[in-house]
Amino acid sequence: MSDKKAPDVSRRKFLTDAGVAAVGAAAAATPGVSLQAAESKKAPRWAMVMDLRRCIGCRACTVACKSENRVSLGRFRAVIQEKTTGTFPNTKKAFLPLMCNHCEGNKKDGVPPCVKACPEYPGARAKFKTADGKTIRYRSGATYKRPDGLILIDKEKCIGCGKCIDACPYGVRSFDPFVKAGGDPSKQAADKCDMCAHRVDNGVEPSCVNTCQGRARIFGDLNDPDSQVSKLVKEHNLATPENVLLHEKDTNPHVFYIDPDNLLKTLYTQRKKGKLDHFVDQIV
């Protein structure tokens, strides 16, 4: 990591809150746990804030993501959508980072649409250990939600049906052309952003956040009122329809945008289902 002070939490506090909380839980985590249940047992609720005032469109995040996660050629887990605004000579570029929103799911059942669509959900019971030693029990699946809010894919359980890809309203899932589905090796496994869960579980912020030179990406624990993410969400009133993508889908996304120029309405183009490379021409 950089020697710069992390934008959300100190390195020591991050290790305490994230690394310890994930011991024994990362490999077996699953969906269907409400935010309230996680809060009651002091599990973190990881989220990200995109500060559009700071994004310069350098795309270091997309490169860092591909390098860190070995994302397949021609595929991207994180992309930057861009648009030129104004008329010559008074023009400027606007940039909109896009990724998996790690949705909480609707208020009725707390299950995101991608998880609900997975034929392998609900799977076997699993345990999540919190930092204070408490246990949260939940169900597994090929696509699942951990009690800390991260939506992950177990490619060993994936059967390559593509139902989660179709169910995601943001179009940020695709098949991995180089990884076979463990549940059906004749098909390819699904793939998407996992917020670098392997880094988070070891007390390190996601690769895209670590490499963002403008500090436009801020990652942290919404359940910690002292985290920068919590402070930004409160300060800018980000938990509102105007500051998340596709609020009408009732997914309760946990990627929030500081958007003073209203780019979410003027710039965002809903990505085609299953077409993760839909914006490749805007990335390279």
BAROLO-909686 format. One record per residue (C-alpha): residue number from 1; residue in one letter; x, y, z. Coordinates in pm, 1 decimal. Layout:
 num residu       xx       yy       zz
 NUM      A        X        Y        Z
...
***
This chain:
 num residu       xx       yy       zz
   1      M      0.0      0.0      0.0
   2      S     99.9    360.3    -35.9
   3      D    251.5    540.5    262.4
   4      K    -19.0    801.4    224.2
   5      K   -284.6    803.3    492.8
   6      A   -578.4    592.1    379.3
   7      P   -885.7    802.2    303.7
   8      D  -1120.6    596.4    515.9
   9      V   -952.2    436.2    812.1
  10      S   -604.4    412.4    952.1
  11      R   -402.3    108.1    853.5
  12      R   -410.4    -25.9   1210.1
  13      K   -785.2     25.9   1246.5
  14      F   -848.4   -128.9    903.5
  15      L   -655.7   -438.4   1007.8
  16      T   -850.0   -461.2   1330.9
  17      D  -1194.1   -413.8   1178.1
  18      A  -1149.3   -606.2    854.5
  19      G   -873.9   -862.1    888.3
  20      V   -984.4  -1005.3   1221.7
  21      A  -1351.0  -1003.3   1123.1
  22      A  -1288.8  -1221.0    821.8
  23      V  -1079.0  -1494.2    988.1
  24      G  -1232.8  -1829.3    908.9
  25      A  -1517.0  -1672.2    709.3
  26      A  -1390.5  -1576.4    366.8
  27      A  -1394.8  -1917.0    203.8
  28      A  -1742.3  -2014.6    320.5
  29      A  -1939.3  -1690.7    312.7
  30      T  -2298.0  -1677.1    182.2
  31      P  -2617.3  -1473.4    121.5
  32      G  -2945.2  -1383.6    280.9
  33      V  -2828.6  -1195.6    591.3
  34      S  -3003.4   -866.7    661.5
  35      L  -2808.8   -550.4    733.8
  36      Q  -2982.3   -533.1   1071.7
  37      A  -2860.7   -881.1   1168.2
  38      A  -2506.0   -793.8   1071.1
  39      E  -2522.7   -464.8   1262.9
  40      S  -2648.6   -636.7   1576.4
  41      K  -2338.7   -854.4   1584.1
  42      K  -2100.4   -578.1   1480.8
  43      A  -2013.2   -707.3   1136.9
  44      P  -1873.2   -443.5    900.5
  45      R  -2082.3   -330.7    605.2
  46      W  -1834.6   -253.6    330.0
  47      A  -1928.8     13.6     78.8
  48      M  -1766.4    252.5   -165.6
  49      V  -1811.0    621.2   -239.5
  50      M  -1723.1    754.2   -585.7
  51      D  -1637.2   1123.4   -567.5
  52      L  -1707.8   1241.2   -921.8
  53      R  -1550.8   1577.4   -841.6
  54      R  -1214.6   1401.2   -821.8
  55      C  -1226.3   1137.7  -1099.4
  56      I   -992.2   1237.8  -1383.6
  57      G  -1060.0    939.3  -1608.4
  58      C   -703.8    803.5  -1585.7
  59      R   -836.9    444.3  -1571.5
  60      A   -565.6    334.1  -1332.7
  61      C   -848.0    160.3  -1145.1
  62      T   -935.9    -58.0  -1444.3
  63      V   -571.7   -157.0  -1495.2
  64      A   -513.0   -224.2  -1125.4
  65      C   -828.2   -436.3  -1110.8
  66      K   -724.5   -647.7  -1410.6
  67      S   -375.5   -696.7  -1271.5
  68      E   -484.2   -777.1   -916.3
  69      N   -762.6  -1017.5  -1013.1
  70      R   -622.2  -1161.9  -1337.1
  71      V   -929.1  -1048.9  -1526.8
  72      S   -953.2  -1214.3  -1868.3
  73      L   -841.4  -1040.1  -2185.2
  74      G  -1121.6   -824.1  -2324.9
  75      R  -1309.9   -822.0  -1993.3
  76      F  -1324.8   -556.3  -1721.3
  77      R  -1462.8   -564.6  -1368.5
  78      A  -1429.2   -188.4  -1330.1
  79      V  -1489.4     58.9  -1610.8
  80      I  -1506.7    433.5  -1665.1
  81      Q  -1787.3    572.0  -1875.7
  82      E  -1705.7    912.6  -2024.9
  83      K  -1870.8   1193.4  -2213.2
  84      T  -1762.6   1527.4  -2356.2
  85      T  -1987.6   1810.1  -2244.5
  86      G  -2022.9   2168.4  -2364.9
  87      T  -1951.7   2311.3  -2709.9
  88      F  -1616.1   2393.0  -2863.7
  89      P  -1402.0   2559.8  -2744.7
  90      N  -1565.9   2538.7  -2400.3
  91      T  -1570.0   2163.2  -2359.4
  92      K  -1473.5   1928.3  -2080.3
  93      K  -1468.2   1557.0  -2010.8
  94      A  -1698.4   1397.4  -1756.5
  95      F  -1618.2   1055.9  -1608.4
  96      L  -1837.5    799.1  -1434.5
  97      P  -1679.3    492.6  -1265.0
  98      L  -1890.7    176.6  -1280.5
  99      M  -1860.3   -156.7  -1100.5
 100      C  -2064.0   -414.1   -911.2
 101      N  -2279.9   -225.6   -660.6
 102      H  -2269.2   -499.1   -392.7
 103      C  -2638.4   -447.6   -333.9
 104      E  -2810.4   -502.8     -2.7
 105      G  -3120.2   -633.8   -178.3
 106      N  -3477.3   -524.4   -120.9
 107      K  -3602.5   -452.4    229.4
 108      K  -3834.6   -754.1    230.6
 109      D  -3575.9  -1031.7    221.3
 110      G  -3233.7   -863.3    192.8
 111      V  -3136.5  -1080.0   -103.6
 112      P  -2994.7   -911.5   -418.0
 113      P  -3145.6  -1015.0   -754.2
 114      C  -2827.7  -1192.4   -869.8
 115      V  -2822.8  -1405.1   -554.3
 116      K  -3192.5  -1478.4   -572.1
 117      A  -3156.2  -1595.3   -933.8
 118      C  -2875.5  -1840.2   -854.7
 119      P  -2997.5  -2204.5   -872.5
 120      E  -2737.3  -2295.1   -609.2
 121      Y  -2898.5  -2057.4   -356.1
 122      P  -2968.3  -2128.2    -79.5
 123      G  -2682.4  -2367.4    -25.0
 124      A  -2517.4  -2515.9    280.4
 125      R  -2500.3  -2324.2    606.3
 126      A  -2181.7  -2134.8    681.7
 127      K  -2041.1  -1917.5    958.3
 128      F  -1902.2  -1565.8    962.4
 129      K  -1687.3  -1460.2   1257.3
 130      T  -1704.7  -1096.8   1365.3
 131      A  -1416.5   -901.9   1518.8
 132      D  -1555.7   -953.5   1869.6
 133      G  -1582.2  -1330.1   1823.0
 134      K  -1954.1  -1355.5   1754.5
 135      T  -2088.7  -1582.6   1483.7
 136      I  -2336.2  -1501.3   1207.2
 137      R  -2487.9  -1802.9   1032.2
 138      Y  -2608.2  -1779.3    674.5
 139      R  -2660.3  -1978.0    354.5
 140      S  -2414.3  -2044.2     75.0
 141      G  -2454.6  -2047.6   -302.1
 142      A  -2257.8  -2004.0   -622.2
 143      T  -2345.6  -1633.9   -602.0
 144      Y  -2385.5  -1523.3   -242.7
 145      K  -2387.2  -1225.8     -4.7
 146      R  -2155.2  -1224.2    292.7
 147      P  -2271.0  -1069.8    620.5
 148      D  -2026.6   -784.9    553.8
 149      G  -2224.2   -699.3    239.1
 150      L  -1983.0   -825.0    -26.0
 151      I  -2144.9  -1014.3   -313.8
 152      L  -1911.1  -1293.4   -419.7
 153      I  -1899.1  -1585.1   -663.5
 154      D  -1788.9  -1937.0   -572.5
 155      K  -1672.9  -2062.9   -911.3
 156      E  -1644.9  -2417.7   -777.8
 157      K  -2021.6  -2417.9   -716.0
 158      C  -2113.1  -2218.2  -1027.8
 159      I  -2293.4  -2420.9  -1296.1
 160      G  -2248.9  -2162.0  -1571.2
 161      C  -2621.3  -2106.3  -1622.5
 162      G  -2589.4  -1729.7  -1659.6
 163      K  -2902.2  -1655.2  -1457.2
 164      C  -2714.2  -1417.6  -1226.4
 165      I  -2581.0  -1234.0  -1533.0
 166      D  -2933.1  -1182.4  -1664.0
 167      A  -3065.2  -1081.8  -1321.1
 168      C  -2811.9   -805.1  -1259.7
 169      P  -2974.9   -474.8  -1366.2
 170      Y  -2633.2   -307.6  -1393.7
 171      G  -2490.7   -549.7  -1649.6
 172      V  -2163.5   -587.6  -1459.3
 173      R  -2138.6   -965.9  -1476.9
 174      S  -2011.0  -1186.3  -1757.3
 175      F  -1879.2  -1534.7  -1820.0
 176      D  -1509.1  -1583.7  -1759.8
 177      P  -1382.1  -1735.5  -2087.1
 178      F  -1082.1  -1891.4  -1914.4
 179      V  -1240.7  -2042.4  -1602.7
 180      K  -1468.4  -2345.8  -1613.5
 181      A  -1773.9  -2365.0  -1390.7
 182      G  -1695.6  -2611.8  -1113.7
 183      G  -2054.7  -2735.1  -1103.0
 184      D  -2060.6  -2797.6  -1479.7
 185      P  -1714.8  -2798.4  -1644.9
 186      S  -1875.2  -2790.7  -1989.1
 187      K  -1963.8  -2425.4  -1923.3
 188      Q  -1780.3  -2110.6  -1819.0
 189      A  -1803.1  -1962.0  -1468.9
 190      A  -1955.3  -1621.6  -1399.3
 191      D  -1727.0  -1334.6  -1303.1
 192      K  -1752.0   -982.0  -1158.0
 193      C  -1598.5   -735.0   -912.2
 194      D  -1563.0   -872.9   -559.0
 195      M  -1416.5   -553.2   -408.1
 196      C  -1088.2   -745.2   -377.3
 197      A  -1229.4   -956.7    -93.8
 198      H   -894.8  -1132.8    -57.5
 199      R   -733.7   -796.6     20.4
 200      V  -1013.9   -675.1    246.8
 201      D   -997.8   -999.9    445.3
 202      N   -633.0   -923.5    514.1
 203      G   -686.1   -562.0    613.8
 204      V   -592.7   -405.3    279.1
 205      E   -820.8   -178.2     78.5
 206      P   -928.9   -280.7   -276.1
 207      S   -672.5   -245.2   -552.0
 208      C   -872.7     16.8   -742.1
 209      V   -896.6    231.6   -429.6
 210      N   -529.4    195.2   -348.4
 211      T   -422.7    304.3   -696.8
 212      C   -664.8    596.5   -744.4
 213      Q   -438.1    899.5   -769.5
 214      G   -723.4   1146.1   -736.3
 215      R   -862.4    968.0   -428.6
 216      A  -1196.9    955.9   -605.1
 217      R  -1267.5    609.4   -465.1
 218      I  -1325.4    579.9    -91.4
 219      F  -1380.7    239.2     66.0
 220      G  -1488.9    163.5    420.0
 221      D  -1733.0     38.0    678.7
 222      L  -2078.6    195.5    684.6
 223      N  -2137.3     45.8   1028.3
 224      D  -1849.3    252.8   1165.4
 225      P  -1973.8    610.3   1217.5
 226      D  -1613.7    731.0   1230.1
 227      S  -1519.2    591.9    888.8
 228      Q  -1480.3    836.5    602.3
 229      V  -1740.8    646.3    402.0
 230      S  -1999.2    692.5    678.4
 231      K  -1909.5   1058.3    715.2
 232      L  -1935.7   1122.3    340.1
 233      V  -2268.9    940.7    311.6
 234      K  -2404.6   1153.2    596.2
 235      E  -2245.2   1480.2    486.5
 236      H  -2364.5   1456.3    126.0
 237      N  -2687.6   1266.0    198.5
 238      L  -2576.7    992.4    -39.1
 239      A  -2826.4    727.4     69.8
 240      T  -3088.0    882.4   -155.6
 241      P  -3220.7    791.8   -502.1
 242      E  -3022.7   1074.4   -661.6
 243      N  -2687.2    934.7   -551.8
 244      V  -2706.9    568.1   -650.1
 245      L  -2761.0    391.2   -981.0
 246      L  -3101.7    250.7  -1078.7
 247      H  -3267.3    311.2   -742.7
 248      E  -3597.5    216.3   -903.0
 249      K  -3478.6   -146.0   -923.9
 250      D  -3502.1   -169.3   -542.7
 251      T  -3157.5   -325.6   -513.0
 252      N  -3031.7    -89.7   -240.7
 253      P  -2684.6    -49.1   -398.5
 254      H  -2386.1     25.2   -175.6
 255      V  -2176.0    217.7   -423.2
 256      F  -2262.1    584.4   -367.6
 257      Y  -2180.5    884.3   -584.6
 258      I  -2093.5   1240.8   -488.9
 259      D  -2246.7   1390.6   -800.2
 260      P  -2282.3   1771.4   -795.7
 261      D  -2306.0   1787.9  -1176.8
 262      N  -2587.6   1531.0  -1197.5
 263      L  -2380.7   1291.4  -1408.3
 264      L  -2581.2    988.9  -1300.0
 265      K  -2873.3   1123.0  -1503.7
 266      T  -2686.5   1279.5  -1794.3
 267      L  -2399.6   1032.6  -1839.8
 268      Y  -2503.1    689.7  -1717.1
 269      T  -2601.7    441.4  -1985.9
 270      Q  -2741.0    116.1  -1853.8
 271      R  -2514.4   -162.8  -1967.2
 272      K  -2653.2   -447.6  -2170.5
 273      K  -2714.3   -763.8  -1976.3
 274      G  -2422.8  -1002.1  -1999.7
 275      K  -2213.6   -762.3  -2209.8
 276      L  -1928.9   -680.3  -1973.2
 277      D  -1716.9   -560.4  -2265.0
 278      H  -1992.5   -321.7  -2378.0
 279      F  -1778.7    -20.2  -2285.0
 280      V  -1441.8   -153.4  -2402.6
 281      D  -1417.4    121.4  -2662.3
 282      Q  -1447.2    375.7  -2381.4
 283      I  -1179.7    211.9  -2169.8
 284      V   -879.2    147.8  -2393.0
***
